[in-house]
Amino acid sequence: MRLETERLVLRKPEAADFDAYLEMWSDPEVVRYLGGNVAGATETAAGIERMQQHWERHGIGLFTVVRKEDQRIVGRTGFLLWDPDRWVSALREELDGPLETEVGWTFARAFWNRGYATEAAIACRDLALGELGKGRLVSLIAYGNTPSVRVAEKIGESLEREDLRGAFTQRVDLYSLGKRPAR
Ligand SMILES: CC(C)(COP(=O)(O)OP(=O)(O)OC[C@H]1O[C@@H](n2cnc3c(N)ncnc32)[C@H](O)[C@@H]1OP(=O)(O)O)[C@@H](O)C(=O)NCCC(=O)NCCS
C-alpha cells in the first residue's frame, strides 16, 4: 500500500529506514509526549520490525513518510490498532476482537511546522473513510501536546474522552471522528 500527496509519499517501513528512525526517536523533544524515553539502535530496529509485523498481521499500519522533493524521510504517519478496553496497541501484543483504529503521526524535529503532519494525516483519513470503509478513527494524544491536537482538529477529530488510564506513563486523551460503537 502506498499513498501520495502533493509533497509526500507514504510507503511501508523498510529496514533501510533505520537511520531516519534513530534520529527521530533518539530526540528527547520528539518523544516527549510519546512516553518520554529516547530510543537507541536496538529499540529502533525493533520498532521498525514491529511496524512491519503490524502490516503483515492486520493489512494496515504506519507508513514511512518520504519528502518527494529530495527523497528524505521526514516522519511516519498511519494506522495503529488498539484494544479499546485496556488501551494496549497491536504493536505491543497480538490483539483480536473489535479494535479501534488510530491515525497517528510523528515527524523529525527538523521537519515540524511545515504542514507535513496534516498533509499526511489527511491522506490517511481519506483512505480510512473511503477505500478501507472505516466509520471511525481515533487519535491518542498526551495531555499538553498542542501541535498534535492541532493536527487532530485539522483532520476533523475532536476530544471524546479525557485520561484513558491505559498502561501510559502520561495522561493520554482520546480524540475521534465518527460515532463510538456501542459496547
Ligand atoms: C505533532 C507533530 C507530528 C506535528 O507535526 P507538524 O508537521 O509540525 O504539524 P503541522 O505543521 O501539520 O501542524 C502543526 C500545528 O500545530 C501548531 N503548533 C505547533 N507548535 C505549537 C505550539 N507550541 N503551540 C500551539 N500550536 C502549535 C502549528 O501552528 C500548526 O497549526 P496551524 O496549522 O493551525 O498553524 C510534530 O510536532 C511531532 O512529530 N511531534 C513529536 C511526536 C508527537 O508528539 N507525535 C504525536 C503523538 S500523539
The ligand as a MOL file (V3000), in Angstrom:
LIG
                    3D

  0  0  0     0  0            999 V3000
M  V30 BEGIN CTAB
M  V30 COUNTS 48 50 0 0 0
M  V30 BEGIN ATOM
M  V30 1 C 2.7570 16.5650 16.3860 0
M  V30 2 C 3.6000 16.7170 15.1310 0
M  V30 3 C 3.5640 15.4400 14.2990 0
M  V30 4 C 3.0680 17.8880 14.3030 0
M  V30 5 O 3.7970 17.9050 13.0970 0
M  V30 6 P 3.8470 19.1430 12.1250 0
M  V30 7 O 4.3140 18.6450 10.7960 0
M  V30 8 O 4.5850 20.2510 12.7740 0
M  V30 9 O 2.3140 19.5250 12.0270 0
M  V30 10 P 1.6630 20.6110 11.0810 0
M  V30 11 O 2.7160 21.5580 10.5740 0
M  V30 12 O 0.8340 19.8920 10.0870 0
M  V30 13 O 0.7070 21.3610 12.1160 0
M  V30 14 C 1.1840 21.7610 13.3930 0
M  V30 15 C 0.1610 22.7040 14.0100 0
M  V30 16 O 0.4910 22.8870 15.3760 0
M  V30 17 C 0.6880 24.2770 15.6350 0
M  V30 18 N 1.7150 24.3770 16.6440 0
M  V30 19 C 2.9990 23.9850 16.5650 0
M  V30 20 N 3.6310 24.2410 17.7280 0
M  V30 21 C 2.7070 24.7740 18.5650 0
M  V30 22 C 2.7440 25.2340 19.9030 0
M  V30 23 N 3.8450 25.1430 20.6540 0
M  V30 24 N 1.6020 25.7340 20.4380 0
M  V30 25 C 0.4790 25.8030 19.7060 0
M  V30 26 N 0.3770 25.3710 18.4330 0
M  V30 27 C 1.4950 24.8750 17.8760 0
M  V30 28 C 1.0870 24.8430 14.3040 0
M  V30 29 O 0.8350 26.2440 14.2690 0
M  V30 30 C 0.1630 24.0760 13.3800 0
M  V30 31 O -1.1700 24.5240 13.4440 0
M  V30 32 P -1.7890 25.5380 12.3580 0
M  V30 33 O -1.6860 24.8710 11.0230 0
M  V30 34 O -3.1760 25.7200 12.8310 0
M  V30 35 O -0.9430 26.7670 12.4230 0
M  V30 36 C 5.0750 17.0320 15.4950 0
M  V30 37 O 5.0970 18.1320 16.3590 0
M  V30 38 C 5.7940 15.8580 16.1410 0
M  V30 39 O 6.3140 14.9900 15.4610 0
M  V30 40 N 5.8740 15.8260 17.4790 0
M  V30 41 C 6.5710 14.7940 18.1920 0
M  V30 42 C 5.8910 13.4400 18.1030 0
M  V30 43 C 4.4810 13.5010 18.6210 0
M  V30 44 O 4.2500 14.0290 19.7010 0
M  V30 45 N 3.5630 12.9460 17.8510 0
M  V30 46 C 2.1540 12.9440 18.2050 0
M  V30 47 C 1.8090 11.8910 19.1340 0
M  V30 48 S 0.0800 11.9460 19.5160 0
M  V30 END ATOM
M  V30 BEGIN BOND
M  V30 1 1 1 2
M  V30 2 1 2 3
M  V30 3 1 2 4
M  V30 4 1 2 36
M  V30 5 1 4 5
M  V30 6 1 5 6
M  V30 7 2 6 7
M  V30 8 1 6 8
M  V30 9 1 6 9
M  V30 10 1 9 10
M  V30 11 2 10 11
M  V30 12 1 10 12
M  V30 13 1 10 13
M  V30 14 1 13 14
M  V30 15 1 14 15
M  V30 16 1 15 16
M  V30 17 1 15 30
M  V30 18 1 16 17
M  V30 19 1 17 18
M  V30 20 1 17 28
M  V30 21 1 18 19
M  V30 22 1 18 27
M  V30 23 2 19 20
M  V30 24 1 20 21
M  V30 25 1 21 22
M  V30 26 2 21 27
M  V30 27 1 22 23
M  V30 28 2 22 24
M  V30 29 1 24 25
M  V30 30 2 25 26
M  V30 31 1 26 27
M  V30 32 1 28 29
M  V30 33 1 28 30
M  V30 34 1 30 31
M  V30 35 1 31 32
M  V30 36 2 32 33
M  V30 37 1 32 34
M  V30 38 1 32 35
M  V30 39 1 36 37
M  V30 40 1 36 38
M  V30 41 2 38 39
M  V30 42 1 38 40
M  V30 43 1 40 41
M  V30 44 1 41 42
M  V30 45 1 42 43
M  V30 46 2 43 44
M  V30 47 1 43 45
M  V30 48 1 45 46
M  V30 49 1 46 47
M  V30 50 1 47 48
M  V30 END BOND
M  V30 END CTAB
M  END
